[in-house]
Amino acid sequence: MQLDRANFRFANILLHKVPKMLEVSIRDTSKTEILYMVALKPRLPRYLASALSKLSKAESGNVLMLFALAAVPLIGLSGLGIEYTRALYFRTQLDRAMDAATVTAIATARDYISTNPKSEADPTNSAKQLAETRGLATFRVNAGSLLSQLSVLPRLTVSRTGGLISATGSYETSYASAFGRLLGNTADIQISNKSLSSLTLGSFADFYLLLDTSGSMGFPTSSAAQIQFAKLNPDDKDKSGNNCAFACHFPGYKGFDISKKYNIELRIKTVSDSVQKLISKASSNQTFENQYRIGLYPFISYLEAAAEITKDFRSLASIDLEDYMDIGSAKVPRGSGGTHYDNVLPAINKKVLAAGDGSSAQKPQAFVFLITDGMANGQYYNNGFDGSQPNLLDSSLCKPLKDRGITISVLYIPYVPLAKPFNTNVGDENNTVNNLIPSVPNRLKSCASSGFFRTASSATEIQEAMNAMFDQATRKARLVGSL
C-alpha cells in the first residue's frame, strides 16, 4: 500500500520543517513507533491525527514517510523546551523587577518616617503611600521592554508593625504558546510569583548626658598619676607640707596648670574624651537619618547646657568638659561649690520634653546618662565657700524621671578614698568623705533604672563602660520600638 499524493505532500512538508539542529536517526523507526504517535491523537490537531491514523494502517512506506512522522513529536517536544526556556526568562526578569520594587518600597518608607517632612504626628500612612508608588515605579523601570510583550498585573503592599516595615509584592501574566497550539493545547502559559522584603526601622532615641564637672572630677585618672600629682601640687599646702590632691581651676591655683605641664590626665578629661567617642559611635550607628539626638549638660551646683539636645553631632565636636570645671565663680550657669543633685536632677527632668516609645521623632525614647563620682555636697561658693557638707545622693530625686518612662543609666567613677596624712586645711572633710564612700555605689544604683548601673575607674574602663551604656540603651530602644 502506497501513500496517496496528499499524505505524501503532508509528510514532505513536515520533513522540511524539522529544525536543522535536530539530528535524528530513523533507521530503526518501526510501525510500533508510528502507532505510539497515534496515541498522541488527543493532543494533536484533528487533521494531523486523522493523517497519522491512516498512515498507521499502511502496509508499506518509505524512509521519507517514517522520518517525517517521527519529526512530529520531536518538533512538539523541542517546542515545549523552547517555551519552557522562554517562560523561565520572563519569570526571572519579572522576579528581579519585583524584588527591586519591594526593596525600594521599604527604603522609601524608612527614609520618609525618619525625616517626617510634613511634621506629622504619625507619618506611617504617608510613608506607606509614597513607598507603594515608588515601588511600583521601580518595578516598571526594571521590567522594561517585557511590559510591551506581556500584559503584567503587579501589586505592592507596604505595612508597618512597630519598628518593622514590610513590603509584599506580586505579579501575574500569561502568553499564548505557539507550540502548544500545534499540539492541540489552547491554554495560555501562566507566570506569577511573589516577593517579600522587610527591615527593622529601629527607634528614635534622645541621650541627655549629665556630666559631673565638680572639683572632685579634677582628680587624676590613674593611680600612679594620683601619687605623682599630689607631690607636685602646691595648692592649699598645710603647715605640715601636705598638698591638695585635686587639680583645682580656681583663680590663683596652680593644680590645673601643673596637670597640663606634666601631662597628667584628669578624670574630667578622660570623661570628655570618652564622650566624644560616644558621639562618634552614635553617629555611625544610626540606621536612618536623625535617629539619635544628644545633649551635653555639665553640672556643679547647677545644670549648664554645653549643648542642648541636637541631631547635629558636628556641633558637639569642640566641647571639652575641662572648660566646665569649677572656676570658683557663682556667675557662671553651673555655679561653684558642692555637687547639688537636688538642683540638677529636677532640672534635667524639665529638659526632657518628650519621652515616648521611639516610634517617631516626636516620640523618642529618652535616656539620661549620669556620669559622676557620686559624692554630693551641699556647699555653695559665693564670694567664698559657705562650708563643706559632704553627703549622699538622695535617690528619690530620680523617681520622677523614671516615672515618666525616662531610662537613667549611671556610670560611677569611684571617689578615691583620701590617704593620710590629711591636708588639715580642709578640716574634717576628708574623714567624712572616706566614711561616705562605701555607701555611694548603692545610692547610685538605686537612682539608676534596673540593670543600668556601671562602675569604671581607668581611662580604658570608662570608655568601654560608656560604649556599653550606649549599646544597652539602643538595644532597649529596638525592643520597645518593635512591639
QUIHU-V560113 format. One record per pair of residues at least 12 apart in sequence whose ideal C-beta (glycine too) atoms are under 6 Angstrom apart, sorted by the first residue. I is the first residue (numbers start at 0). GAP is how many residues later the second one is. Records with the same first field share a line. If there is no record, write none. Layout:
BEGIN
I->GAP ; GAP
END
This chain:
BEGIN
0->57 ; 58 ; 59
2->62
9->41
10->54 ; 57
13->54 ; 57
14->53
17->53
21->52
25->40 ; 41 ; 44
28->37 ; 41
33->22 ; 35
34->21
36->15 ; 32 ; 36
37->14 ; 15 ; 18
42->140 ; 141
43->140
44->139
75->107
78->100
79->99
82->94 ; 96
86->102 ; 104
89->101
90->100
92->53
93->77
94->98
96->42 ; 45 ; 46
97->41 ; 71 ; 73 ; 97
98->96
99->38 ; 42
100->34 ; 37 ; 38 ; 55 ; 68
101->65 ; 67 ; 93 ; 95
102->94
103->30 ; 31 ; 34
104->26 ; 30 ; 53 ; 62
105->59 ; 61 ; 91 ; 93
107->22 ; 23 ; 26
108->18 ; 22 ; 49 ; 56
109->91 ; 178
111->15 ; 18
112->14
113->174 ; 175 ; 176
114->174
115->245
123->36
127->30
130->27
131->24 ; 26
134->21
135->20
138->15
149->23 ; 25
151->19 ; 21
152->19
153->17
154->15
155->13
161->320 ; 321
162->37 ; 38 ; 318 ; 319
163->36
164->34 ; 36
165->32
166->30
167->28
168->26
169->24
171->20
172->18
173->14 ; 16
174->14
175->12
176->12
201->85 ; 276
202->155 ; 162 ; 274 ; 275 ; 278
203->87 ; 154 ; 157 ; 160
204->87 ; 159 ; 160 ; 272
205->87 ; 103 ; 158 ; 160
206->87 ; 160
207->87 ; 140 ; 160
208->87 ; 160
209->87 ; 138 ; 158 ; 160
210->87 ; 110 ; 160
211->160
212->55 ; 85 ; 108 ; 111 ; 112
213->86 ; 112 ; 125
214->31 ; 111
215->157 ; 159
216->50 ; 51
217->28 ; 29 ; 48
218->27 ; 48
219->44 ; 46
220->44 ; 46 ; 49 ; 238
224->39
228->35
229->13 ; 15
231->26
232->22 ; 25
233->20
234->13 ; 18 ; 19 ; 20
235->189
237->185 ; 186 ; 187
241->179 ; 181
243->179
246->12 ; 19
248->76 ; 78
249->78
266->146
267->53 ; 54
268->53
269->189 ; 192
270->100
271->48 ; 49
273->188 ; 189 ; 192
277->188 ; 192
278->34 ; 37
282->30
289->21
292->16 ; 17 ; 18
294->12 ; 13 ; 14
295->23
297->23 ; 26 ; 36
298->35 ; 45
299->26 ; 34 ; 35
300->34 ; 36 ; 39 ; 79
301->32 ; 33 ; 41
302->41 ; 44
303->29 ; 30
305->13
327->53
329->52
335->45
336->42 ; 43 ; 44
337->39 ; 40 ; 41
338->37 ; 38
340->35 ; 52 ; 56
344->52
347->20
348->51 ; 52
351->14 ; 54
354->49 ; 50 ; 51
356->123
357->119 ; 122 ; 123
364->112
365->40
366->40 ; 106
367->38 ; 40
368->40 ; 100
369->40
370->40
372->40 ; 42
373->38 ; 66 ; 70
374->40
375->15 ; 17
376->12 ; 13
387->41
389->42 ; 43 ; 46
391->47 ; 51
392->50
394->48 ; 51 ; 52
397->49
406->42
407->40 ; 41
408->43 ; 60
409->34 ; 38 ; 43
410->43 ; 54
411->29 ; 32 ; 43
413->43
414->22
416->17 ; 20
417->12
END
